[in-house]
Amino acid sequence: MKETSKTRTVLQNVRLSYAHIWEPAEDLNGNLKYSVSLIIPKDDKANLARIKKA
């Protein structure tokens, strides 16, 4: 059984790309999933550190 992580991270000043957060999108296998891609500037060390810590 897959164990889910309960880590919560708050990021600031990021942009969303391909956001499927209100309605799930179908993947190649036909499964419906919520997803988002984050665009984070390379020089934003604070957000990158939060992600690595999580």
Secondary structure as UniProt FT lines:
FT   STRAND          15..26
FT   TURN            28..29
FT   STRAND          32..39
FT   TURN            42..43
FT   HELIX           45..53
//
